[in-house]
Amino acid sequence: MNDSATDTGGGTRQQGQHFQAVDGGNAAGRTGDGTRAVRAGLPEPVKHEPTLPGPVFAAHFHLPGDPTGPYTYGRDENPTWTLLERAIGELEAPGRDDVETLVFASGMAAISSVLFSQLRAGDAVVLPSDGYQVLPLVRAQLEAYGVEVRTAPTGGDAQLDVLDGAKLLWIETPSNPGLDVCDVRRLAEAAHARGALVAVDNTLASPLGQRPLELGADFSVASGTKQLTGHGDILLGYVTGRDAEAMTAVRRWRKIVGAIPGPMEAWLAHRSIATLELRVARQNSTALKVAEALRERPEVSGLRYPGLPDDPSHKIASQQMRRYGCVVSFTLPTRARADRFLDALRLVDDATSFGGVRSTAERRGRWGGDSVPEGFIRLSVGAEDPEDLVADLLRALDESAD
């Protein structure tokens, strides 16, 4: 696993984007993740103008004559989106000019845009059976539209058994909340051989942890609400794709349903990306320390973190992931014990979502949508001092004992 990127970086000009990018490369023409994150999506500098222009609040733009040019109406394009989309594209597919990124109002808006723009009545899609707990609602809606939905667990590349005849394979790796990992390269090759498109939910890994397009996927989809923006104060989603025709359909879907981000949210997201590498480095290293500490506790079972050498997902994760993520999952003996543990924590907020600078944890069974034990805990490791966080977790385990 690489801890820093060394591939070619710099600005790219993507379809539908209309600013000239800054060349973020160093003297050798290569950039690491920190440099790329800090420079991503910035326009060429203009004297007396800010480095990152402020959000553009506009429902319409001056448009005399024929409607040509990049900006016509606020539901279609916005200069603030343009910069953010380019920034995300530079992280998901650095050095490539054949990809397009589109931002959405939420992660589910991004997920829906791919599924409902690519599938028609009579098509078949493969979804994870152990993925995000809103996917069963998506399944019901797809089936109502006449789409055949097949499911398979993430671990062991079980999707291979149900690929024949599918139009789209949807992968969530690592899976949420179980943290299983599948072989994206292998599955993408198999799906493409059968004529299927491949989408990877990259939310938990982030583009600094995994680049699905480089692994063969057609779409990388994520909730920017999570680690990408990292402060728990923005709802955002995005789709990055390398198939121009497929992305045209995604763009059309966004226009039809109006699932667009506000300019302020887009600007805040772009601002937050500058610290992404700093946050990811801290959170990932602390997550490993937390997992190692929890492994020593007898009341903890089912501990999962792909960065642990003995984790069932470690081998394949180390082959395709550049970092292992900030989420650790484990199970306490009972629901009551889990609730007492969460109540005893002082540095960890009892909240849903993950990826923020403030650590959060929750008993996932309270939502009813995940097939997990009652005492199952999903812990999102933040940017606190690792020694403080580990001490808080161990103290809460002691205090919550029967």
Residue pairs with C-beta under 8 A, 6 or more apart in sequence:
1 318
1 321
1 322
1 323
1 324
2 322
3 281
3 322
3 323
4 32
4 33
4 34
5 31
5 32
5 33
5 36
5 94
5 208
5 322
6 30
6 32
7 30
7 94
7 95
8 25
8 29
8 30
8 31
8 94
8 95
9 24
9 25
9 30
9 31
9 35
9 36
9 90
9 94
9 95
10 21
10 23
10 24
10 25
10 29
10 31
10 94
10 95
11 20
11 21
11 22
11 23
11 24
11 86
11 90
12 21
12 86
12 89
12 90
12 93
12 95
12 96
12 97
12 99
13 20
13 21
13 86
13 97
14 85
14 86
14 89
14 97
14 99
14 100
14 101
15 100
15 244
15 247
16 70
16 77
16 82
16 85
16 100
16 102
16 251
17 82
17 85
17 86
18 70
18 71
18 79
18 82
19 43
19 44
19 79
19 82
19 83
19 86
20 43
20 44
21 41
21 42
21 43
21 44
21 86
21 90
22 39
22 42
22 43
22 44
22 45
24 31
24 35
24 36
24 38
24 39
24 40
24 42
24 90
25 31
26 35
31 39
31 94
32 277
33 208
33 276
33 277
33 280
34 277
34 278
36 90
36 91
36 94
36 277
37 91
37 208
37 273
37 274
37 275
37 276
37 277
38 274
38 277
40 86
40 87
40 88
40 90
40 91
40 273
40 274
41 83
41 84
41 85
41 86
41 87
41 88
41 90
41 270
41 273
42 51
42 52
42 83
42 87
43 53
43 83
45 51
52 83
52 267
52 270
52 271
53 79
53 80
53 83
54 267
55 80
55 263
55 264
55 266
55 267
56 78
56 79
56 80
56 263
57 263
57 264
58 71
58 74
58 78
58 263
59 73
59 74
60 72
60 73
60 74
61 71
61 72
61 73
63 69
63 72
70 77
70 82
71 77
71 78
71 79
74 260
75 255
75 258
75 260
76 255
78 260
78 263
78 266
80 263
80 266
80 267
80 270
81 103
81 260
81 261
81 263
81 266
83 270
84 103
84 266
84 267
84 269
84 270
84 273
85 100
85 101
85 102
85 103
85 238
86 101
87 270
87 273
88 101
88 103
88 207
88 224
88 228
88 238
88 240
88 273
89 99
89 100
89 101
89 240
91 207
91 208
91 273
91 276
92 99
92 101
92 202
92 207
92 211
92 212
92 213
92 220
92 240
93 99
93 211
93 213
93 214
93 220
93 240
93 242
96 213
96 242
98 242
99 213
99 240
99 241
99 242
100 240
100 241
100 244
100 247
100 251
101 238
101 239
101 240
101 241
102 110
102 113
102 238
102 239
102 247
102 250
102 251
102 254
103 224
103 236
103 237
103 238
103 260
103 261
103 266
103 269
104 110
104 113
104 236
104 237
104 238
104 239
104 254
104 259
104 260
104 261
105 235
105 236
105 237
105 259
105 260
105 261
105 262
106 223
106 225
106 235
106 236
106 237
106 259
107 203
107 221
107 222
107 223
107 224
107 225
107 226
107 235
107 236
107 237
108 134
108 223
108 237
109 237
109 254
109 257
109 259
110 221
110 222
110 223
110 237
110 238
110 239
111 138
111 201
111 221
111 237
112 138
112 253
112 257
112 259
113 239
113 250
113 253
113 254
113 257
113 259
114 168
114 199
114 219
114 221
114 239
114 250
115 125
115 138
115 142
115 168
115 170
116 142
116 145
116 253
117 246
117 249
117 250
117 252
117 253
118 167
118 168
118 197
118 246
118 249
118 250
119 125
119 142
119 145
119 147
119 167
119 168
120 146
120 147
120 167
121 145
121 146
121 147
122 146
122 147
122 148
123 147
123 148
123 166
123 167
123 168
124 147
124 148
124 149
124 150
124 165
124 166
124 167
125 142
125 147
125 148
125 149
125 150
125 166
125 167
125 168
125 169
125 170
126 150
126 151
126 152
126 159
126 162
126 163
126 166
126 168
126 169
126 170
126 196
127 135
127 138
127 139
127 149
127 150
127 151
127 170
128 135
128 151
128 152
128 153
128 154
128 170
128 171
128 172
128 175
129 151
129 152
129 153
130 153
130 154
130 155
130 175
130 178
130 180
130 371
131 154
131 170
131 172
131 175
131 176
131 201
132 172
132 176
132 201
133 364
133 367
133 369
133 370
134 369
136 369
139 149
139 151
142 149
143 149
150 162
150 166
151 162
152 158
152 159
152 161
152 162
153 180
154 171
154 172
154 173
154 174
154 175
154 178
154 180
154 181
154 182
155 175
155 180
155 181
155 182
155 312
155 313
156 182
157 182
157 183
157 186
157 187
159 169
159 171
159 182
159 187
160 186
160 187
160 190
163 169
163 190
163 191
163 194
163 196
164 194
165 194
166 191
166 194
166 196
167 195
167 196
167 197
168 196
168 197
168 198
168 199
169 187
169 188
169 191
169 196
169 197
169 198
169 199
170 199
170 201
171 182
171 184
171 187
171 198
171 199
171 200
171 201
171 212
171 217
172 200
172 201
172 204
173 180
173 181
173 182
173 184
173 200
173 201
173 205
173 210
174 180
174 181
174 204
174 205
174 306
174 313
174 317
174 325
174 327
175 181
175 204
176 201
176 203
176 204
176 327
176 378
177 327
177 329
177 364
177 370
177 372
177 376
177 378
178 304
178 329
178 372
179 204
179 304
179 305
179 306
179 311
179 313
179 325
179 327
179 328
179 329
180 304
180 312
180 313
181 306
181 313
181 316
181 317
181 320
181 321
182 316
183 316
183 319
183 320
184 198
184 200
184 210
184 212
184 215
184 216
184 217
184 320
185 215
185 216
185 320
187 198
188 198
188 215
188 216
188 217
189 216
191 197
191 198
192 198
192 216
197 218
197 219
197 243
197 246
198 216
198 217
198 218
198 219
199 217
199 218
199 219
199 220
199 221
200 210
200 212
200 215
200 217
200 219
200 220
200 221
201 221
201 222
202 210
202 212
202 220
202 221
202 222
203 221
203 222
203 223
203 226
203 227
203 355
204 226
204 227
204 325
204 327
204 354
205 321
205 323
205 325
206 222
206 226
206 227
206 228
206 276
206 280
206 323
206 325
206 355
207 220
207 222
207 228
208 276
208 277
208 280
208 322
208 323
209 280
209 284
209 321
209 322
209 323
209 324
209 325
210 320
210 321
210 322
210 323
211 220
211 322
212 219
212 220
213 220
213 240
213 241
213 242
215 320
218 241
218 242
218 243
218 246
219 239
219 240
219 241
219 246
219 250
220 239
220 240
220 241
221 237
221 238
221 239
221 240
222 228
222 237
222 238
223 236
223 237
224 234
224 236
224 237
224 238
224 269
225 234
225 235
225 236
225 237
225 353
225 355
226 353
226 354
226 355
226 356
227 276
227 279
227 280
227 283
227 325
227 326
227 354
227 355
227 356
228 236
228 269
228 272
228 273
228 276
228 355
229 236
229 268
229 269
229 272
229 273
230 272
230 275
230 276
230 279
230 355
230 356
230 357
231 272
231 356
231 357
232 351
232 353
232 356
232 357
232 358
232 360
233 268
234 265
234 268
234 269
234 272
235 261
235 265
236 261
236 265
236 266
236 269
239 247
239 250
241 247
241 250
253 259
254 260
261 269
279 357
279 383
280 323
280 326
282 383
283 326
283 355
283 381
283 382
283 383
284 307
284 323
284 324
284 325
284 326
285 386
286 326
286 381
286 382
286 383
286 384
286 386
286 389
287 305
287 307
287 324
287 325
287 326
287 327
287 328
287 381
288 305
288 307
288 308
288 324
289 386
289 390
290 328
290 379
290 381
290 386
290 389
290 390
290 393
291 303
291 305
291 307
291 308
291 328
292 308
293 390
293 393
293 394
294 300
294 303
294 328
294 330
294 393
295 303
295 308
297 394
297 397
299 332
299 333
299 337
299 397
299 401
300 330
300 331
300 332
300 397
301 330
301 331
301 332
301 333
302 329
302 330
302 331
302 373
302 376
303 328
303 329
303 330
304 311
304 312
304 313
304 328
304 329
304 330
305 311
305 324
305 325
305 327
305 328
305 329
306 313
306 314
306 317
306 321
306 324
306 325
307 314
307 317
307 324
307 325
308 314
311 317
317 324
326 354
326 355
326 380
326 381
326 382
327 354
327 355
327 378
327 379
327 380
327 381
328 379
328 381
329 376
329 377
329 378
329 379
330 376
330 377
330 379
331 372
331 373
331 375
331 376
331 377
332 338
332 341
332 375
332 377
332 400
333 375
334 374
334 375
335 363
335 365
335 374
335 375
337 375
337 400
337 401
337 402
338 363
338 374
338 375
338 376
338 377
339 363
340 399
340 400
341 377
341 396
341 397
341 400
342 348
342 350
342 361
342 362
342 363
342 377
342 396
343 350
343 400
344 395
344 396
344 399
344 400
345 361
345 392
345 393
345 396
346 392
346 396
347 359
347 384
347 388
347 389
347 392
348 359
348 360
348 361
348 379
348 382
348 389
348 392
348 393
348 396
349 358
349 359
349 360
349 361
350 360
350 361
350 362
351 360
351 361
351 362
352 360
352 362
352 367
353 360
353 380
354 360
354 378
354 380
355 380
356 380
356 382
357 382
357 383
358 382
358 383
358 384
359 379
359 380
359 381
359 382
359 384
359 389
360 379
360 380
360 382
361 377
361 378
361 379
361 380
362 377
362 378
363 374
363 375
363 376
363 377
364 370
364 372
364 376
364 377
364 378
365 372
365 373
365 374
365 375
365 376
370 376
379 393
381 389
382 389
